[in-house]
């Protein structure tokens, strides 16, 4: 048997359907009109979250350890080797290290240091 609605119930159903229609249409248009910048940012975030392989500069670290130095490096090309003793022998050896890896040489109270971006 068919149910009859009062006038107030009919207006309530109409208003509810209208609100649901507006909301669904807004969500649909927002979804299909995503700006290209947002898509690029999402793609960059996805690429950045992938595994990054960090390779140690083995030849630099080995050379620095042979001269009893402390090697420091990062994945952006920064290299640093510090030897505490600033004797003439260490200056000559560190000068070779600096030239080999195209780094700058400095010395002082901290010892002898080769650093820079390789």
N, CA, C and O atoms as a GROMACS GRO file, in nm:
protein
  472
    1UNK      N    1   0.082  -0.116   0.000
    1UNK     CA    2   0.000   0.000   0.000
    1UNK      C    3   0.089   0.125   0.000
    1UNK      O    4   0.187   0.130   0.074
    2UNK      N    5   0.056   0.222  -0.080
    2UNK     CA    6   0.134   0.344  -0.095
    2UNK      C    7   0.116   0.435   0.025
    2UNK      O    8   0.006   0.450   0.079
    3UNK      N    9   0.227   0.495   0.066
    3UNK     CA   10   0.223   0.585   0.180
    3UNK      C   11   0.209   0.727   0.129
    3UNK      O   12   0.269   0.763   0.028
    4UNK      N   13   0.132   0.803   0.194
    4UNK     CA   14   0.118   0.944   0.157
    4UNK      C   15   0.196   1.026   0.258
    4UNK      O   16   0.197   0.996   0.377
    5UNK      N   17   0.260   1.130   0.208
    5UNK     CA   18   0.341   1.218   0.292
    5UNK      C   19   0.266   1.349   0.313
    5UNK      O   20   0.192   1.396   0.228
    6UNK      N   21   0.290   1.404   0.427
    6UNK     CA   22   0.231   1.536   0.452
    6UNK      C   23   0.313   1.639   0.375
    6UNK      O   24   0.420   1.609   0.323
    7UNK      N   25   0.259   1.762   0.370
    7UNK     CA   26   0.329   1.866   0.294
    7UNK      C   27   0.465   1.898   0.356
    7UNK      O   28   0.561   1.922   0.282
    8UNK      N   29   0.477   1.898   0.486
    8UNK     CA   30   0.603   1.925   0.555
    8UNK      C   31   0.705   1.815   0.527
    8UNK      O   32   0.823   1.845   0.506
    9UNK      N   33   0.662   1.690   0.528
    9UNK     CA   34   0.753   1.579   0.497
    9UNK      C   35   0.801   1.586   0.353
    9UNK      O   36   0.918   1.558   0.326
   10UNK      N   37   0.716   1.621   0.263
   10UNK     CA   38   0.753   1.631   0.121
   10UNK      C   39   0.858   1.740   0.101
   10UNK      O   40   0.955   1.720   0.028
   11UNK      N   41   0.838   1.857   0.168
   11UNK     CA   42   0.936   1.964   0.158
   11UNK      C   43   1.069   1.922   0.222
   11UNK      O   44   1.176   1.960   0.172
   12UNK      N   45   1.066   1.846   0.329
   12UNK     CA   46   1.187   1.795   0.394
   12UNK      C   47   1.264   1.701   0.303
   12UNK      O   48   1.386   1.708   0.294
   13UNK      N   49   1.192   1.612   0.236
   13UNK     CA   50   1.256   1.519   0.142
   13UNK      C   51   1.317   1.597   0.026
   13UNK      O   52   1.429   1.568  -0.016
   14UNK      N   53   1.244   1.696  -0.026
   14UNK     CA   54   1.294   1.777  -0.137
   14UNK      C   55   1.421   1.854  -0.096
   14UNK      O   56   1.519   1.856  -0.172
   15UNK      N   57   1.421   1.915   0.021
   15UNK     CA   58   1.538   1.992   0.068
   15UNK      C   59   1.656   1.899   0.092
   15UNK      O   60   1.769   1.934   0.057
   16UNK      N   61   1.634   1.782   0.150
   16UNK     CA   62   1.742   1.686   0.173
   16UNK      C   63   1.804   1.639   0.042
   16UNK      O   64   1.926   1.630   0.031
   17UNK      N   65   1.719   1.609  -0.057
   17UNK     CA   66   1.769   1.565  -0.187
   17UNK      C   67   1.846   1.677  -0.255
   17UNK      O   68   1.948   1.652  -0.320
   18UNK      N   69   1.799   1.800  -0.240
   18UNK     CA   70   1.867   1.915  -0.300
   18UNK      C   71   2.005   1.934  -0.237
   18UNK      O   72   2.103   1.957  -0.308
   19UNK      N   73   2.015   1.924  -0.105
   19UNK     CA   74   2.143   1.939  -0.036
   19UNK      C   75   2.239   1.827  -0.076
   19UNK      O   76   2.356   1.854  -0.104
   20UNK      N   77   2.192   1.704  -0.079
   20UNK     CA   78   2.276   1.590  -0.120
   20UNK      C   79   2.323   1.609  -0.263
   20UNK      O   80   2.439   1.580  -0.294
   21UNK      N   81   2.236   1.657  -0.351
   21UNK     CA   82   2.274   1.680  -0.491
   21UNK      C   83   2.382   1.786  -0.504
   21UNK      O   84   2.476   1.770  -0.582
   22UNK      N   85   2.368   1.895  -0.429
   22UNK     CA   86   2.467   2.003  -0.434
   22UNK      C   87   2.602   1.954  -0.381
   22UNK      O   88   2.706   1.982  -0.440
   23UNK      N   89   2.599   1.882  -0.270
   23UNK     CA   90   2.724   1.833  -0.212
   23UNK      C   91   2.793   1.735  -0.306
   23UNK      O   92   2.913   1.746  -0.330
   24UNK      N   93   2.718   1.640  -0.361
   24UNK     CA   94   2.778   1.542  -0.453
   24UNK      C   95   2.832   1.610  -0.578
   24UNK      O   96   2.939   1.573  -0.627
   25UNK      N   97   2.762   1.708  -0.631
   25UNK     CA   98   2.809   1.780  -0.749
   25UNK      C   99   2.936   1.858  -0.717
   25UNK      O  100   3.029   1.860  -0.797
   26UNK      N  101   2.941   1.921  -0.600
   26UNK     CA  102   3.060   1.997  -0.561
   26UNK      C  103   3.181   1.905  -0.546
   26UNK      O  104   3.291   1.938  -0.591
   27UNK      N  105   3.162   1.791  -0.483
   27UNK     CA  106   3.272   1.697  -0.466
   27UNK      C  107   3.318   1.646  -0.602
   27UNK      O  108   3.438   1.634  -0.625
   28UNK      N  109   3.225   1.617  -0.694
   28UNK     CA  110   3.260   1.571  -0.828
   28UNK      C  111   3.344   1.676  -0.901
   28UNK      O  112   3.448   1.642  -0.958
   29UNK      N  113   3.299   1.802  -0.901
   29UNK     CA  114   3.372   1.906  -0.973
   29UNK      C  115   3.507   1.936  -0.909
   29UNK      O  116   3.604   1.967  -0.978
   30UNK      N  117   3.514   1.928  -0.777
   30UNK     CA  118   3.642   1.950  -0.709
   30UNK      C  119   3.740   1.839  -0.744
   30UNK      O  120   3.860   1.864  -0.757
   31UNK      N  121   3.690   1.720  -0.760
   31UNK     CA  122   3.777   1.606  -0.791
   31UNK      C  123   3.830   1.613  -0.935
   31UNK      O  124   3.947   1.583  -0.959
   32UNK      N  125   3.745   1.652  -1.029
   32UNK     CA  126   3.791   1.651  -1.169
   32UNK      C  127   3.865   1.778  -1.209
   32UNK      O  128   3.924   1.782  -1.316
   33UNK      N  129   3.863   1.880  -1.125
   33UNK     CA  130   3.932   2.005  -1.160
   33UNK      C  131   4.051   2.030  -1.068
   33UNK      O  132   4.074   2.144  -1.028
   34UNK      N  133   4.128   1.926  -1.033
   34UNK     CA  134   4.247   1.942  -0.950
   34UNK      C  135   4.352   2.017  -1.032
   34UNK      O  136   4.381   1.976  -1.144
   35UNK      N  137   4.409   2.126  -0.980
   35UNK     CA  138   4.510   2.203  -1.055
   35UNK      C  139   4.636   2.118  -1.082
   35UNK      O  140   4.669   2.027  -1.007
   36UNK      N  141   4.704   2.152  -1.191
   36UNK     CA  142   4.826   2.080  -1.229
   36UNK      C  143   4.935   2.093  -1.123
   36UNK      O  144   5.013   2.000  -1.102
   37UNK      N  145   4.940   2.208  -1.056
   37UNK     CA  146   5.042   2.229  -0.953
   37UNK      C  147   5.026   2.127  -0.840
   37UNK      O  148   5.125   2.073  -0.790
   38UNK      N  149   4.902   2.102  -0.801
   38UNK     CA  150   4.877   2.005  -0.694
   38UNK      C  151   4.919   1.866  -0.740
   38UNK      O  152   4.976   1.789  -0.662
   39UNK      N  153   4.891   1.832  -0.864
   39UNK     CA  154   4.931   1.701  -0.917
   39UNK      C  155   5.083   1.688  -0.919
   39UNK      O  156   5.135   1.581  -0.887
   40UNK      N  157   5.153   1.796  -0.956
   40UNK     CA  158   5.300   1.793  -0.956
   40UNK      C  159   5.354   1.776  -0.815
   40UNK      O  160   5.448   1.699  -0.792
   41UNK      N  161   5.296   1.847  -0.720
   41UNK     CA  162   5.341   1.837  -0.580
   41UNK      C  163   5.320   1.696  -0.528
   41UNK      O  164   5.407   1.641  -0.461
   42UNK      N  165   5.205   1.637  -0.558
   42UNK     CA  166   5.178   1.500  -0.514
   42UNK      C  167   5.277   1.402  -0.577
   42UNK      O  168   5.321   1.308  -0.512
   43UNK      N  169   5.311   1.425  -0.703
   43UNK     CA  170   5.408   1.338  -0.772
   43UNK      C  171   5.546   1.353  -0.708
   43UNK      O  172   5.616   1.253  -0.690
   44UNK      N  173   5.586   1.476  -0.674
   44UNK     CA  174   5.716   1.499  -0.610
   44UNK      C  175   5.721   1.434  -0.472
   44UNK      O  176   5.824   1.378  -0.434
   45UNK      N  177   5.612   1.442  -0.398
   45UNK     CA  178   5.606   1.378  -0.267
   45UNK      C  179   5.620   1.227  -0.280
   45UNK      O  180   5.688   1.163  -0.201
   46UNK      N  181   5.555   1.171  -0.380
   46UNK     CA  182   5.564   1.027  -0.403
   46UNK      C  183   5.707   0.988  -0.440
   46UNK      O  184   5.758   0.888  -0.391
   47UNK      N  185   5.771   1.067  -0.526
   47UNK     CA  186   5.909   1.037  -0.567
   47UNK      C  187   6.006   1.055  -0.450
   47UNK      O  188   6.102   0.980  -0.438
   48UNK      N  189   5.981   1.152  -0.365
   48UNK     CA  190   6.069   1.177  -0.251
   48UNK      C  191   6.059   1.068  -0.146
   48UNK      O  192   6.154   1.044  -0.072
   49UNK      N  193   5.945   1.003  -0.141
   49UNK     CA  194   5.927   0.899  -0.039
   49UNK      C  195   5.987   0.765  -0.081
   49UNK      O  196   5.993   0.672   0.000
   50UNK      N  197   6.031   0.754  -0.205
   50UNK     CA  198   6.095   0.631  -0.250
   50UNK      C  199   6.234   0.619  -0.186
   50UNK      O  200   6.292   0.718  -0.142
   51UNK      N  201   6.284   0.498  -0.184
   51UNK     CA  202   6.413   0.472  -0.121
   51UNK      C  203   6.525   0.546  -0.196
   51UNK      O  204   6.532   0.543  -0.319
   52UNK      N  205   6.611   0.610  -0.120
   52UNK     CA  206   6.725   0.682  -0.176
   52UNK      C  207   6.851   0.606  -0.137
   52UNK      O  208   6.873   0.575  -0.020
   53UNK      N  209   6.933   0.578  -0.236
   53UNK     CA  210   7.056   0.506  -0.204
   53UNK      C  211   7.168   0.607  -0.178
   53UNK      O  212   7.195   0.696  -0.259
   54UNK      N  213   7.232   0.590  -0.064
   54UNK     CA  214   7.343   0.677  -0.026
   54UNK      C  215   7.470   0.595  -0.036
   54UNK      O  216   7.485   0.493   0.030
   55UNK      N  217   7.559   0.641  -0.120
   55UNK     CA  218   7.685   0.570  -0.140
   55UNK      C  219   7.798   0.647  -0.074
   55UNK      O  220   7.817   0.766  -0.099
   56UNK      N  221   7.870   0.578   0.010
   56UNK     CA  222   7.983   0.641   0.079
   56UNK      C  223   8.100   0.659  -0.019
   56UNK      O  224   8.126   0.570  -0.100
   57UNK      N  225   8.170   0.772  -0.011
   57UNK     CA  226   8.288   0.794  -0.096
   57UNK      C  227   8.406   0.714  -0.039
   57UNK      O  228   8.488   0.767   0.036
   58UNK      N  229   8.414   0.587  -0.077
   58UNK     CA  230   8.510   0.495  -0.017
   58UNK      C  231   8.654   0.541  -0.033
   58UNK      O  232   8.732   0.536   0.063
   59UNK      N  233   8.693   0.587  -0.153
   59UNK     CA  234   8.832   0.628  -0.174
   59UNK      C  235   8.870   0.747  -0.085
   59UNK      O  236   8.983   0.753  -0.036
   60UNK      N  237   8.779   0.840  -0.066
   60UNK     CA  238   8.805   0.954   0.021
   60UNK      C  239   8.820   0.909   0.167
   60UNK      O  240   8.912   0.952   0.237
   61UNK      N  241   8.730   0.824   0.212
   61UNK     CA  242   8.732   0.776   0.351
   61UNK      C  243   8.858   0.695   0.378
   61UNK      O  244   8.921   0.710   0.483
   62UNK      N  245   8.895   0.609   0.285
   62UNK     CA  246   9.016   0.526   0.302
   62UNK      C  247   9.140   0.614   0.309
   62UNK      O  248   9.226   0.594   0.395
   63UNK      N  249   9.151   0.712   0.218
   63UNK     CA  250   9.266   0.802   0.217
   63UNK      C  251   9.273   0.879   0.349
   63UNK      O  252   9.382   0.895   0.405
   64UNK      N  253   9.160   0.927   0.398
   64UNK     CA  254   9.159   1.004   0.522
   64UNK      C  255   9.198   0.917   0.642
   64UNK      O  256   9.268   0.963   0.732
   65UNK      N  257   9.155   0.793   0.643
   65UNK     CA  258   9.192   0.703   0.753
   65UNK      C  259   9.340   0.669   0.750
   65UNK      O  260   9.402   0.650   0.855
   66UNK      N  261   9.398   0.660   0.632
   66UNK     CA  262   9.541   0.628   0.620
   66UNK      C  263   9.627   0.738   0.682
   66UNK      O  264   9.736   0.709   0.731
   67UNK      N  265   9.580   0.860   0.680
   67UNK     CA  266   9.656   0.970   0.740
   67UNK      C  267   9.608   0.999   0.882
   67UNK      O  268   9.637   1.106   0.937
   68UNK      N  269   9.536   0.905   0.942
   68UNK     CA  270   9.483   0.916   1.078
   68UNK      C  271   9.392   1.038   1.094
   68UNK      O  272   9.397   1.108   1.195
   69UNK      N  273   9.308   1.061   0.994
   69UNK     CA  274   9.216   1.173   0.997
   69UNK      C  275   9.074   1.128   1.026
   69UNK      O  276   9.044   1.009   1.026
   70UNK      N  277   8.988   1.226   1.050
   70UNK     CA  278   8.847   1.203   1.073
   70UNK      C  279   8.771   1.249   0.950
   70UNK      O  280   8.770   1.368   0.918
   71UNK      N  281   8.706   1.154   0.882
   71UNK     CA  282   8.633   1.186   0.760
   71UNK      C  283   8.489   1.222   0.791
   71UNK      O  284   8.425   1.159   0.875
   72UNK      N  285   8.439   1.323   0.722
   72UNK     CA  286   8.300   1.364   0.733
   72UNK      C  287   8.252   1.393   0.591
   72UNK      O  288   8.323   1.456   0.513
   73UNK      N  289   8.131   1.346   0.557
   73UNK     CA  290   8.080   1.364   0.422
   73UNK      C  291   7.928   1.361   0.426
   73UNK      O  292   7.868   1.317   0.524
   74UNK      N  293   7.867   1.408   0.318
   74UNK     CA  294   7.723   1.394   0.303
   74UNK      C  295   7.692   1.357   0.158
   74UNK      O  296   7.782   1.349   0.074
   75UNK      N  297   7.566   1.334   0.131
   75UNK     CA  298   7.525   1.286  -0.001
   75UNK      C  299   7.516   1.399  -0.104
   75UNK      O  300   7.488   1.373  -0.220
   76UNK      N  301   7.539   1.523  -0.063
   76UNK     CA  302   7.532   1.636  -0.154
   76UNK      C  303   7.669   1.677  -0.206
   76UNK      O  304   7.681   1.780  -0.272
   77UNK      N  305   7.774   1.599  -0.177
   77UNK     CA  306   7.906   1.627  -0.230
   77UNK      C  307   8.003   1.687  -0.131
   77UNK      O  308   8.120   1.704  -0.163
   78UNK      N  309   7.958   1.720  -0.010
   78UNK     CA  310   8.047   1.780   0.089
   78UNK      C  311   8.144   1.674   0.140
   78UNK      O  312   8.104   1.562   0.174
   79UNK      N  313   8.273   1.709   0.146
   79UNK     CA  314   8.377   1.620   0.198
   79UNK      C  315   8.462   1.700   0.296
   79UNK      O  316   8.491   1.817   0.273
   80UNK      N  317   8.502   1.634   0.406
   80UNK     CA  318   8.588   1.700   0.504
   80UNK      C  319   8.673   1.595   0.571
   80UNK      O  320   8.624   1.491   0.613
   81UNK      N  321   8.803   1.623   0.582
   81UNK     CA  322   8.895   1.537   0.652
   81UNK      C  323   8.979   1.625   0.743
   81UNK      O  324   9.040   1.723   0.700
   82UNK      N  325   8.981   1.588   0.872
   82UNK     CA  326   9.055   1.668   0.970
   82UNK      C  327   9.158   1.580   1.037
   82UNK      O  328   9.127   1.472   1.086
   83UNK      N  329   9.284   1.629   1.039
   83UNK     CA  330   9.393   1.563   1.111
   83UNK      C  331   9.432   1.658   1.225
   83UNK      O  332   9.459   1.776   1.202
   84UNK      N  333   9.435   1.605   1.346
   84UNK     CA  334   9.458   1.689   1.464
   84UNK      C  335   9.598   1.750   1.468
   84UNK      O  336   9.615   1.864   1.512
   85UNK      N  337   9.698   1.675   1.423
   85UNK     CA  338   9.836   1.721   1.428
   85UNK      C  339   9.868   1.804   1.304
   85UNK      O  340   9.848   1.756   1.192
   86UNK      N  341   9.916   1.926   1.322
   86UNK     CA  342   9.947   2.012   1.207
   86UNK      C  343  10.097   2.015   1.178
   86UNK      O  344  10.156   2.122   1.160
   87UNK      N  345  10.159   1.898   1.175
   87UNK     CA  346  10.302   1.892   1.144
   87UNK      C  347  10.322   1.913   0.994
   87UNK      O  348  10.227   1.912   0.916
   88UNK      N  349  10.448   1.932   0.956
   88UNK     CA  350  10.480   1.956   0.816
   88UNK      C  351  10.445   1.835   0.730
   88UNK      O  352  10.398   1.851   0.617
   89UNK      N  353  10.469   1.715   0.783
   89UNK     CA  354  10.435   1.592   0.711
   89UNK      C  355  10.285   1.586   0.681
   89UNK      O  356  10.243   1.554   0.570
   90UNK      N  357  10.204   1.618   0.782
   90UNK     CA  358  10.059   1.616   0.763
   90UNK      C  359  10.013   1.723   0.665
   90UNK      O  360   9.918   1.702   0.589
   91UNK      N  361  10.078   1.838   0.666
   91UNK     CA  362  10.045   1.943   0.570
   91UNK      C  363  10.067   1.896   0.427
   91UNK      O  364   9.985   1.921   0.340
   92UNK      N  365  10.179   1.828   0.403
   92UNK     CA  366  10.211   1.779   0.268
   92UNK      C  367  10.111   1.672   0.225
   92UNK      O  368  10.061   1.675   0.113
   93UNK      N  369  10.084   1.577   0.316
   93UNK     CA  370   9.991   1.469   0.282
   93UNK      C  371   9.850   1.524   0.260
   93UNK      O  372   9.781   1.483   0.166
   94UNK      N  373   9.808   1.614   0.345
   94UNK     CA  374   9.674   1.671   0.330
   94UNK      C  375   9.663   1.759   0.206
   94UNK      O  376   9.556   1.769   0.146
   95UNK      N  377   9.773   1.821   0.167
   95UNK     CA  378   9.774   1.897   0.043
   95UNK      C  379   9.749   1.805  -0.075
   95UNK      O  380   9.677   1.840  -0.168
   96UNK      N  381   9.809   1.685  -0.072
   96UNK     CA  382   9.784   1.586  -0.178
   96UNK      C  383   9.637   1.543  -0.179
   96UNK      O  384   9.575   1.530  -0.285
   97UNK      N  385   9.584   1.522  -0.060
   97UNK     CA  386   9.443   1.483  -0.049
   97UNK      C  387   9.352   1.592  -0.106
   97UNK      O  388   9.258   1.563  -0.180
   98UNK      N  389   9.382   1.715  -0.071
   98UNK     CA  390   9.300   1.826  -0.119
   98UNK      C  391   9.306   1.839  -0.271
   98UNK      O  392   9.204   1.863  -0.336
   99UNK      N  393   9.426   1.823  -0.326
   99UNK     CA  394   9.439   1.833  -0.472
   99UNK      C  395   9.370   1.718  -0.542
   99UNK      O  396   9.308   1.737  -0.647
  100UNK      N  397   9.380   1.599  -0.485
  100UNK     CA  398   9.319   1.481  -0.547
  100UNK      C  399   9.167   1.495  -0.555
  100UNK      O  400   9.107   1.459  -0.656
  101UNK      N  401   9.104   1.548  -0.450
  101UNK     CA  402   8.959   1.558  -0.446
  101UNK      C  403   8.908   1.699  -0.470
  101UNK      O  404   8.789   1.726  -0.450
  102UNK      N  405   8.996   1.790  -0.512
  102UNK     CA  406   8.961   1.928  -0.544
  102UNK      C  407   8.894   1.998  -0.424
  102UNK      O  408   8.786   2.055  -0.436
  103UNK      N  409   8.960   1.990  -0.309
  103UNK     CA  410   8.911   2.050  -0.186
  103UNK      C  411   9.003   2.164  -0.143
  103UNK      O  412   9.112   2.179  -0.200
  104UNK      N  413   8.962   2.242  -0.046
  104UNK     CA  414   9.046   2.352   0.001
  104UNK      C  415   9.116   2.311   0.131
  104UNK      O  416   9.058   2.243   0.216
  105UNK      N  417   9.239   2.354   0.145
  105UNK     CA  418   9.323   2.320   0.260
  105UNK      C  419   9.324   2.438   0.358
  105UNK      O  420   9.338   2.553   0.318
  106UNK      N  421   9.309   2.405   0.486
  106UNK     CA  422   9.324   2.507   0.590
  106UNK      C  423   9.386   2.440   0.712
  106UNK      O  424   9.370   2.320   0.734
  107UNK      N  425   9.458   2.519   0.790
  107UNK     CA  426   9.520   2.464   0.910
  107UNK      C  427   9.525   2.572   1.017
  107UNK      O  428   9.523   2.692   0.988
  108UNK      N  429   9.532   2.525   1.140
  108UNK     CA  430   9.532   2.617   1.253
  108UNK      C  431   9.533   2.539   1.383
  108UNK      O  432   9.592   2.430   1.389
  109UNK      N  433   9.469   2.592   1.488
  109UNK     CA  434   9.469   2.526   1.618
  109UNK      C  435   9.393   2.394   1.615
  109UNK      O  436   9.416   2.308   1.700
  110UNK      N  437   9.303   2.377   1.519
  110UNK     CA  438   9.228   2.253   1.507
  110UNK      C  439   9.307   2.142   1.439
  110UNK      O  440   9.268   2.026   1.447
  111UNK      N  441   9.415   2.176   1.373
  111UNK     CA  442   9.496   2.080   1.298
  111UNK      C  443   9.496   2.118   1.152
  111UNK      O  444   9.500   2.235   1.116
  112UNK      N  445   9.493   2.016   1.065
  112UNK     CA  446   9.491   2.038   0.921
  112UNK      C  447   9.356   1.987   0.869
  112UNK      O  448   9.309   1.880   0.907
  113UNK      N  449   9.295   2.066   0.781
  113UNK     CA  450   9.161   2.032   0.735
  113UNK      C  451   9.151   2.050   0.584
  113UNK      O  452   9.192   2.153   0.530
  114UNK      N  453   9.096   1.948   0.517
  114UNK     CA  454   9.058   1.957   0.376
  114UNK      C  455   8.906   1.952   0.372
  114UNK      O  456   8.845   1.860   0.428
  115UNK      N  457   8.845   2.048   0.308
  115UNK     CA  458   8.699   2.046   0.300
  115UNK      C  459   8.651   2.116   0.175
  115UNK      O  460   8.723   2.196   0.114
  116UNK      N  461   8.530   2.085   0.138
  116UNK     CA  462   8.468   2.146   0.022
  116UNK      C  463   8.371   2.049  -0.042
  116UNK      O  464   8.343   1.942   0.012
  117UNK      N  465   8.320   2.088  -0.156
  117UNK     CA  466   8.229   2.002  -0.231
  117UNK      C  467   8.306   1.940  -0.346
  117UNK      O  468   8.370   2.009  -0.426
  118UNK      N  469   8.298   1.809  -0.354
  118UNK     CA  470   8.368   1.737  -0.460
  118UNK      C  471   8.278   1.721  -0.580
  118UNK      O  472   8.318   1.662  -0.680
   0.00000   0.00000   0.00000
